[in-house]
């Protein structure tokens, strides 16, 4: 295994253990403080429920190529496999990625866990890793905002890695920690992310190393469904 992949596995394992320890101690529905809100969303996600609503109507993602407008967003903590809360209390949901929501038991880096927990740990570790190189401030292109409370930005966020610009969505997908988001017709929101997902599947990266999965929720199925 390459050193970079080994370090990533160690980081993910450490993050996953910390989340597994912290979540049982979290309050089930008390969101009076910022920490309570994080625990509330994370507990729901660990149970296979993403509390961050999807955009209505569907996003017009063409704006990222035609009228890029970057806002500086400072992340505070991961909430789901593809969402985080910013320091100002705004929730950011990545437009290009879909986290894993399966709660079926899997093995990951020697730990017995679930696909949802792997996705949540992946978002946490990737935010920390990318944030350290970005000065904990990501430039994000916001496609739309919700009108609810707390407010939700539907966005793509970026950081610099090895001299190149990468999106958080693509990084999660290429590491096998999330899937390429699809629209209502099953088409990828960003076709290049679907290619990254296919490469992650071929490389058996992250979630894909454990078993065969069906997009987008990570539900496992038999390699030979005709065999009981």
C-alpha positions in Angstrom: 0.0 0.0 0.0 1.3 3.5 -0.8 2.3 5.7 2.1 -0.5 8.3 1.2 -3.2 5.6 1.2 -1.8 4.2 4.4 -1.9 7.6 6.1 -5.5 8.1 4.9 -6.6 4.8 6.2 -5.0 5.6 9.6 -6.7 9.0 9.6 -10.1 7.5 8.7 -9.8 4.7 11.3 -8.9 7.3 14.0 -11.8 9.5 13.0 -14.2 6.6 12.8 -13.3 5.4 16.3 -13.7 8.9 17.7 -17.2 9.2 16.2 -18.2 5.7 17.4 -17.2 6.8 20.9 -18.9 10.2 20.8 -22.2 9.4 19.2 -23.7 7.2 22.0 -23.1 10.0 24.5 -24.9 12.6 22.3 -28.3 14.0 23.2 -30.9 12.6 20.9 -32.8 15.8 20.1 -31.4 18.7 22.0 -30.0 21.3 19.6 -29.6 24.3 22.0 -25.9 24.7 21.3 -23.7 24.3 18.2 -22.3 21.0 19.6 -25.8 19.7 20.2 -26.8 20.5 16.6 -23.7 18.6 15.3 -24.4 15.6 17.5 -28.1 15.6 16.5 -27.4 15.5 12.8 -24.6 13.0 13.1 -26.7 10.6 15.2 -29.5 10.7 12.6 -27.0 10.1 9.8 -25.5 7.1 11.7 -29.1 5.7 11.7 -29.4 6.1 7.9 -31.3 9.5 7.9 -29.9 12.6 6.3 -31.6 15.5 8.0 -30.3 18.1 5.5 -33.1 18.5 2.9 -32.4 18.4 -0.8 -32.7 21.5 -3.0 -36.2 22.4 -4.3 -36.4 23.0 -7.2 -33.4 21.0 -8.7 -30.2 22.9 -9.0 -29.1 24.7 -12.1 -25.5 23.5 -12.0 -24.5 25.2 -15.2 -23.8 28.4 -13.3 -20.5 27.0 -12.0 -19.2 27.2 -15.6 -21.0 30.4 -16.7 -21.0 32.7 -13.7 -18.7 31.3 -11.0 -19.2 33.3 -7.8 -17.0 32.1 -4.9 -17.9 32.8 -1.3 -15.5 32.1 1.6 -16.9 29.5 4.0 -15.2 28.4 7.2 -16.2 24.8 8.2 -16.9 23.9 11.8 -17.9 20.2 11.7 -19.2 17.5 9.5 -22.9 16.7 9.9 -23.4 14.0 7.3 -21.5 12.2 4.6 -21.7 15.3 2.3 -22.7 18.1 4.6 -21.1 20.3 7.2 -22.0 23.3 9.4 -20.0 26.5 9.0 -18.7 28.7 11.8 -21.6 31.1 11.2 -24.2 28.4 11.7 -25.0 27.9 8.0 -25.2 24.4 6.8 -23.4 23.5 3.5 -24.6 20.5 1.5 -22.3 19.5 -1.3 -24.1 19.5 -4.6 -22.0 17.0 -6.5 -21.8 14.1 -4.0 -24.2 11.7 -2.3 -23.2 10.1 1.0 -23.7 6.5 1.9 -26.8 5.9 4.1 -26.7 2.1 4.4 -26.7 0.9 8.1 -25.8 -2.7 7.2 -22.7 -3.9 9.0 -19.5 -3.8 7.1 -15.8 -4.1 7.8 -13.6 -1.1 7.2 -9.9 -0.8 8.0 -10.3 -3.7 10.4 -13.3 -2.1 12.2 -16.8 -3.5 12.3 -19.0 -0.5 11.4 -21.6 0.6 8.8 -21.4 2.3 5.4 -23.1 5.4 6.8 -20.5 5.7 9.5 -17.6 5.3 6.9 -19.2 8.1 4.9 -19.5 10.4 8.0 -16.0 9.6 9.1 -14.8 10.3 5.6 -16.4 13.7 5.5 -15.0 14.6 8.9 -11.4 13.5 8.0 -11.5 15.1 4.6 -12.7 18.4 6.0 -9.9 18.4 8.5 -7.3 17.4 6.0 -8.4 19.8 3.3 -9.0 22.6 5.8 -5.5 22.4 7.1 -4.1 23.3 3.6 -6.9 25.9 3.0 -6.4 27.8 6.2 -9.8 26.5 7.3 -11.6 28.6 4.7 -13.0 27.1 1.6 -14.0 29.0 -1.5 -17.4 27.7 -2.4 -19.7 28.3 -5.3 -23.3 28.5 -4.0 -26.0 27.3 -6.4 -29.0 28.0 -4.2 -30.0 28.6 -0.6 -32.9 27.2 1.5 -35.3 29.5 3.3 -35.6 27.3 6.4 -33.8 27.4 9.7 -30.9 26.7 9.8 -30.2 28.0 6.4 -28.6 25.6 3.9 -26.2 26.5 1.1 -26.2 24.0 -1.8 -22.6 24.4 -3.0 -19.4 23.0 -4.4 -16.3 23.8 -2.3 -12.7 23.8 -3.3 -9.2 23.5 -1.9 -5.6 23.2 -3.2 -3.9 19.9 -3.2 -0.4 19.2 -4.7 -0.6 22.5 -6.5 -4.0 21.8 -8.1 -7.5 22.8 -7.3 -9.9 20.0 -6.2 -13.5 19.9 -5.1 -14.5 18.4 -1.8 -17.1 16.3 -3.7 -14.6 14.8 -6.1 -12.2 14.1 -3.3 -14.8 12.2 -1.3 -16.0 10.3 -4.4 -12.5 9.4 -5.6 -11.6 8.0 -2.2 -14.6 5.8 -2.1 -16.3 7.7 0.7 -19.3 9.0 -1.2 -21.0 8.6 -4.6 -21.5 11.0 -7.5 -24.9 12.7 -7.0 -27.6 12.0 -9.5 -30.7 13.9 -10.6 -34.2 12.6 -10.6 -33.6 10.8 -13.9 -30.5 9.1 -12.6 -28.1 11.3 -14.5 -24.9 12.5 -12.7 -25.1 16.1 -11.7 -21.5 16.4 -12.8 -20.4 13.7 -15.3 -16.8 14.0 -14.3 -17.7 12.9 -10.8 -19.4 9.8 -12.2 -16.0 8.9 -13.8 -14.3 9.4 -10.5 -16.8 7.1 -8.9 -16.2 4.4 -11.5 -12.5 4.7 -11.0 -12.9 4.4 -7.2 -15.0 1.3 -7.8 -12.4 -0.3 -10.0 -9.6 0.6 -7.5 -11.7 -0.8 -4.7 -11.1 2.4 -2.8 -12.8 3.1 0.5 -16.4 1.7 0.6 -15.8 -0.2 -2.6 -13.1 -2.4 -1.0 -15.7 -3.9 1.4 -18.2 -5.4 -1.0 -20.4 -4.7 -4.0 -22.7 -1.7 -3.7 -25.6 -0.2 -5.5 -25.6 3.6 -6.1 -26.4 5.8 -4.3 -27.1 4.5 -0.8 -24.4 1.8 -0.6 -26.9 -1.1 -0.2 -25.0 -4.4 -0.6 -26.2 -7.1 -2.9 -25.0 -10.6 -3.8 -22.4 -10.9 -6.5 -24.6 -13.6 -7.9 -28.2 -12.8 -7.1 -29.4 -16.2 -8.4 -27.5 -18.0 -5.6 -29.3 -18.2 -2.3 
